[in-house]
Amino acid sequence: LQDIIPQPLLDQYLSMTDPARAQTVDTEIAKHCAYSLPGVALTLGRQNWHCLKDTYETLASDVQWKVRRTLAFSIHELAVILGDQLTAADLVPIFNGFLKDLDEVRIGVLKHLYDFLKLLHADKRREYLYQLQEFVVTDNSRNWRFRYELAEQLILILELYNPNDVYDYLRHIALTLCSDKVSEVRWISFKLVVAILQKFYANNANALGLNFINELVVRFRHCSKWVGRQAFAFICQVRMFSLCLSRCTFN
């Protein structure tokens, strides 16, 4: 029970997850319910999350991937509403389930991966370092936009981890993406590589930066294929361009 909105109205909303309603009223009713849930949660407030928790879990396990996809795209917004404690207790398990779902669902959490991870405590956030590698593998290898989105998110995520974690985990993903078959993915990955180098030197991790540069030289500069040597040239180009921008003063 709550006193924010009329209880019959809330009961009517919660009944949308009833399978019988989907068969007799509208097959899309569960999707509409999922789409509206963050707004309902914001109206009720985190103190009344218990009114929606069961409904959210039911929707998160709905057989229709469109329903789960809708929740995946908005889970970061719900995390802001609920706060870190409720997010860790009730949203993280569902988030982990979305990570193993279909690509159509995974793209929802991937597009806002940084927004969700930054809301977690550092120890909980660090657990996802082991799972980021799984985003490189997709159900359809032709889905290059998935890998492109991963590279974009990693550029943002760099600030959430220390240089050692970046070197041990994110560096491998960046190098893999730099060798992608699609040029658009490779190009955004070059920017990721430069961002990693800037991360190292900004945090005085010069040894890590030097090791990474040496690895780039061995892997790309001395590559037997022209595409590898071209990748090294593009990385240098991005790096020089970023240096020029950092030294410019804009009025």
Secondary structure as the mmCIF struct_conf table of DSSP 4:
data_model
#
loop_
_struct_conf.conf_type_id
_struct_conf.id
_struct_conf.beg_label_comp_id
_struct_conf.beg_label_asym_id
_struct_conf.beg_label_seq_id
_struct_conf.end_label_comp_id
_struct_conf.end_label_asym_id
_struct_conf.end_label_seq_id
BEND BEND1 ASP A 3 ILE A 5
HELX_RH_AL_P HELX_RH_AL_P1 GLN A 7 LEU A 14
HELX_RH_3T_P HELX_RH_3T_P1 SER A 15 THR A 17
HELX_RH_AL_P HELX_RH_AL_P2 PRO A 19 THR A 24
TURN_TY1_P TURN_TY1_P1 VAL A 25 VAL A 25
TURN_TY1_P TURN_TY1_P2 THR A 27 GLU A 28
HELX_RH_AL_P HELX_RH_AL_P3 ILE A 29 LEU A 44
HELX_RH_3T_P HELX_RH_3T_P2 ARG A 46 ASN A 48
TURN_TY1_P TURN_TY1_P3 TRP A 49 TRP A 49
HELX_RH_AL_P HELX_RH_AL_P4 HIS A 50 ALA A 60
TURN_TY1_P TURN_TY1_P4 SER A 61 SER A 61
BEND BEND2 VAL A 63 VAL A 63
HELX_RH_AL_P HELX_RH_AL_P5 TRP A 65 LEU A 86
HELX_RH_PI_P HELX_RH_PI_P1 THR A 87 LEU A 91
HELX_RH_AL_P HELX_RH_AL_P6 VAL A 92 LEU A 99
TURN_TY1_P TURN_TY1_P5 LYS A 100 LYS A 100
BEND BEND3 ASP A 101 ASP A 101
HELX_RH_AL_P HELX_RH_AL_P7 ASP A 103 LYS A 111
TURN_TY1_P TURN_TY1_P6 HIS A 112 HIS A 112
HELX_RH_AL_P HELX_RH_AL_P8 LEU A 113 LEU A 117
TURN_TY1_P TURN_TY1_P7 LYS A 118 LEU A 119
BEND BEND4 LEU A 120 LEU A 120
HELX_RH_AL_P HELX_RH_AL_P9 ALA A 122 ARG A 126
HELX_RH_3T_P HELX_RH_3T_P3 GLU A 127 TYR A 130
TURN_TY1_P TURN_TY1_P8 GLN A 131 GLN A 131
HELX_RH_3T_P HELX_RH_3T_P4 LEU A 132 VAL A 136
BEND BEND5 ASP A 139 ASN A 140
TURN_TY1_P TURN_TY1_P9 SER A 141 ARG A 142
HELX_RH_AL_P HELX_RH_AL_P10 TRP A 144 ILE A 157
HELX_RH_3T_P HELX_RH_3T_P5 LEU A 158 LEU A 160
BEND BEND6 TYR A 161 TYR A 161
HELX_RH_AL_P HELX_RH_AL_P11 PRO A 163 ASP A 165
HELX_RH_PI_P HELX_RH_PI_P2 VAL A 166 LEU A 170
HELX_RH_AL_P HELX_RH_AL_P12 ARG A 171 CYS A 178
TURN_TY1_P TURN_TY1_P10 SER A 179 SER A 179
BEND BEND7 LYS A 181 VAL A 182
HELX_RH_AL_P HELX_RH_AL_P13 SER A 183 ALA A 202
TURN_TY1_P TURN_TY1_P11 ASN A 203 ASN A 204
HELX_RH_AL_P HELX_RH_AL_P14 ASN A 206 LEU A 216
HELX_RH_PI_P HELX_RH_PI_P3 VAL A 217 ARG A 221
TURN_TY1_P TURN_TY1_P12 HIS A 222 HIS A 222
BEND BEND8 SER A 224 LYS A 225
HELX_RH_AL_P HELX_RH_AL_P15 TRP A 226 ARG A 247
#
